[in-house]
Amino acid sequence: MGNETGPTDAASTAPDESGVVHGNAHGKVRIRVIQNILRVDISGEPEGEALTGSFREALAGGLLRMSMPTLVDLTGFIGGVDWTGIRTIAEMAPWGSPDQRPSRVAYVTRNDWFAALLKLVSAIFPQSTHKQFNDVESGLRWPEASDNDRNTRRING
């Protein structure tokens, strides 16, 4: 079932080939890099520390770069949005650089409910471009697509 670690588990000090996983039976956050794309998979209803703890560990383990193309898979997520945790992640890793092309973050969801939240996420991560998708394959193609992509939504906070 993968690497189930938490903030106090000794095994969580270094990511393995499955990436970094925090959570419990109720919900998990998994962070890994596949073909230079940061993958963040959120399933169930993870506790707040699962989100921030997984990012802290991934940063400490050198898994993350500030302008990485990213796919956030929310298709298995059933909880509420932890805005405090998201702001904490923005403070740890502002995700983007004014000197480079904005980092693209693709969100894969089961339905369109997340579209209304994109403006808030974009305000928290203003140096990134955010877009919602209904399937993983489309979400994976977009983060490294051409800047001429007409469907790109850049929302500045």
LUMTOR-546364 format. One record per residue (C-alpha): residue number from 1; residue in one letter; x negated, z negated, y negated. Coordinates in nm, 4 decimals, always signed. Example, Ala and Ser with C-alpha at 12.3 -4.5 7.8 and 13.67 -1.06 7.14 Angstrom:
BEGIN
   k r        x        z        y
   1 a  -1.2300  -0.7800  +0.4500
   2 s  -1.3670  -0.7140  +0.1060
# end
This chain:
BEGIN
   k r        x        z        y
   1 m  +0.0000  +0.0000  +0.0000
   2 g  -0.2995  +0.0101  -0.2312
   3 n  -0.4901  -0.2388  -0.4346
   4 e  -0.2480  -0.5140  -0.5397
   5 t  -0.4338  -0.7262  -0.7864
   6 g  -0.3433  -0.9509  -1.0688
   7 p  -0.5242  -1.0945  -1.3666
   8 t  -0.6487  -1.3947  -1.1702
   9 d  -0.7410  -1.2199  -0.8450
  10 a  -1.1130  -1.1901  -0.7767
  11 a  -1.0570  -0.8381  -0.6385
  12 s  -0.9371  -0.7180  -0.9770
  13 t  -1.2794  -0.7329  -1.1406
  14 a  -1.3715  -0.3717  -1.0519
  15 p  -1.1454  -0.0723  -0.9953
  16 d  -1.1679  +0.0972  -0.6555
  17 e  -1.0895  +0.4594  -0.5656
  18 s  -0.7173  +0.3878  -0.6010
  19 g  -0.7692  +0.2826  -0.9625
  20 v  -0.6501  -0.0410  -1.1153
  21 v  -0.3236  -0.1956  -0.9989
  22 h  -0.1554  -0.5045  -1.1406
  23 g  +0.1821  -0.6427  -1.0501
  24 n  +0.3845  -0.7909  -0.7693
  25 a  +0.6767  -0.7053  -0.5412
  26 h  +0.9052  -0.6660  -0.8453
  27 g  +0.6924  -0.4120  -1.0307
  28 k  +0.3492  -0.2587  -1.0645
  29 v  +0.1273  -0.0774  -1.3120
  30 r  -0.1347  +0.1559  -1.1650
  31 i  -0.4046  +0.3245  -1.3743
  32 r  -0.6364  +0.5892  -1.2341
  33 v  -0.8123  +0.9063  -1.3415
  34 i  -0.7420  +1.2253  -1.1474
  35 q  -0.9191  +1.5461  -1.2556
  36 n  -0.9996  +1.3968  -1.5982
  37 i  -0.6362  +1.3069  -1.6669
  38 l  -0.5497  +0.9409  -1.7093
  39 r  -0.2541  +0.8588  -1.4829
  40 v  -0.0446  +0.5533  -1.5625
  41 d  +0.2268  +0.4908  -1.3027
  42 i  +0.4786  +0.2179  -1.3803
  43 s  +0.7252  +0.1225  -1.1095
  44 g  +0.9928  -0.1402  -1.0714
  45 e  +1.0066  -0.4091  -1.3372
  46 p  +0.6478  -0.5269  -1.3890
  47 e  +0.5792  -0.8448  -1.5806
  48 g  +0.4228  -0.8058  -1.9262
  49 e  +0.0743  -0.9081  -1.8145
  50 a  +0.0706  -0.6309  -1.5521
  51 l  +0.0648  -0.3683  -1.8278
  52 t  -0.1943  -0.5290  -2.0545
  53 g  -0.4012  -0.6636  -1.7640
  54 s  -0.4308  -0.3216  -1.6018
  55 f  -0.5471  -0.1638  -1.9299
  56 r  -0.7965  -0.4453  -1.9937
  57 e  -0.9432  -0.3993  -1.6467
  58 a  -0.9511  -0.0182  -1.6731
  59 l  -1.1297  -0.0405  -2.0101
  60 a  -1.3781  -0.2981  -1.8801
  61 g  -1.4421  -0.0803  -1.5728
  62 g  -1.5180  +0.2271  -1.7837
  63 l  -1.2185  +0.4193  -1.6503
  64 l  -1.0833  +0.5124  -1.9948
  65 r  -1.1963  +0.7253  -2.2884
  66 m  -1.0173  +0.7094  -2.6225
  67 s  -0.9097  +1.0747  -2.6351
  68 m  -0.8135  +1.1328  -2.2724
  69 p  -0.5223  +1.3525  -2.1783
  70 t  -0.2695  +1.1142  -2.0229
  71 l  +0.0348  +1.1243  -1.7976
  72 v  +0.2624  +0.8192  -1.7896
  73 d  +0.4994  +0.8340  -1.4901
  74 l  +0.8094  +0.6261  -1.5578
  75 t  +1.0266  +0.7775  -1.2827
  76 g  +1.0112  +0.4544  -1.0809
  77 f  +1.0432  +0.2205  -1.3827
  78 i  +1.3607  +0.0103  -1.4097
  79 g  +1.2665  -0.2558  -1.6643
  80 g  +1.2767  -0.3008  -2.0378
  81 v  +1.0055  -0.1762  -2.2727
  82 d  +0.7387  -0.4402  -2.3451
  83 w  +0.6685  -0.3541  -2.7109
  84 t  +0.4307  -0.6475  -2.7512
  85 g  +0.2274  -0.5202  -2.4575
  86 i  +0.2264  -0.1655  -2.5944
  87 r  +0.1036  -0.2875  -2.9342
  88 t  -0.1661  -0.4922  -2.7586
  89 i  -0.2830  -0.1787  -2.5759
  90 a  -0.2914  +0.0096  -2.9071
  91 e  -0.5194  -0.2614  -3.0472
  92 m  -0.7464  -0.2448  -2.7401
  93 a  -0.7510  +0.1348  -2.7252
  94 p  -0.6140  +0.3236  -3.0278
  95 w  -0.5963  +0.6397  -2.8146
  96 g  -0.7289  +0.9186  -3.0216
  97 s  -0.9845  +1.0031  -3.2797
  98 p  -0.9418  +1.1664  -3.6201
  99 d  -1.2563  +1.3722  -3.5442
 100 q  -1.1137  +1.5304  -3.2284
 101 r  -0.8001  +1.7105  -3.1142
 102 p  -0.5259  +1.4489  -3.0741
 103 s  -0.4969  +1.3065  -2.7259
 104 r  -0.1843  +1.4350  -2.5526
 105 v  +0.0308  +1.1843  -2.3694
 106 a  +0.2973  +1.3218  -2.1333
 107 y  +0.5786  +1.0902  -2.0229
 108 v  +0.7684  +1.1731  -1.7039
 109 t  +1.1120  +1.0122  -1.6865
 110 r  +1.4218  +1.0386  -1.4685
 111 n  +1.6477  +1.1108  -1.7649
 112 d  +1.6416  +1.1696  -2.1383
 113 w  +1.6789  +0.8031  -2.2453
 114 f  +1.3124  +0.7875  -2.3433
 115 a  +1.3392  +1.0636  -2.6066
 116 a  +1.4705  +0.8148  -2.8632
 117 l  +1.1683  +0.5892  -2.8040
 118 l  +0.9077  +0.8631  -2.8625
 119 k  +0.9114  +0.8075  -3.2399
 120 l  +0.8327  +0.4380  -3.1923
 121 v  +0.5551  +0.5099  -2.9425
 122 s  +0.4159  +0.7754  -3.1764
 123 a  +0.4095  +0.5287  -3.4658
 124 i  +0.2121  +0.2815  -3.2538
 125 f  -0.0324  +0.5543  -3.1385
 126 p  -0.0488  +0.7848  -3.4453
 127 q  -0.3646  +0.9680  -3.3341
 128 s  -0.1945  +1.0965  -3.0178
 129 t  +0.0688  +1.3600  -2.9496
 130 h  +0.3598  +1.2581  -2.7249
 131 k  +0.6039  +1.4633  -2.5189
 132 q  +0.8628  +1.3892  -2.2520
 133 f  +0.8988  +1.5772  -1.9204
 134 n  +1.1370  +1.5643  -1.6251
 135 d  +0.8757  +1.6394  -1.3571
 136 v  +0.5146  +1.5448  -1.2883
 137 e  +0.3910  +1.9039  -1.2483
 138 s  +0.5021  +2.0037  -1.6009
 139 g  +0.3653  +1.6788  -1.7408
 140 l  +0.0260  +1.7418  -1.5794
 141 r  -0.0027  +2.0953  -1.7203
 142 w  +0.0685  +1.9954  -2.0820
 143 p  -0.2053  +1.7404  -2.1699
 144 e  -0.4782  +2.0059  -2.1625
 145 a  -0.2660  +2.3024  -2.2759
 146 s  -0.3502  +2.5158  -2.5775
 147 d  -0.2825  +2.3794  -2.9255
 148 n  -0.0618  +2.6866  -2.9763
 149 d  +0.2000  +2.5418  -2.7401
 150 r  +0.5236  +2.5696  -2.9401
 151 n  +0.6792  +2.2738  -2.7605
 152 t  +0.4179  +2.0223  -2.8787
 153 r  +0.5737  +1.7409  -3.0817
 154 r  +0.3313  +1.5718  -3.3192
 155 i  +0.4987  +1.2747  -3.4804
 156 n  +0.2908  +1.0799  -3.7312
 157 g  +0.3650  +0.7147  -3.8027
# end
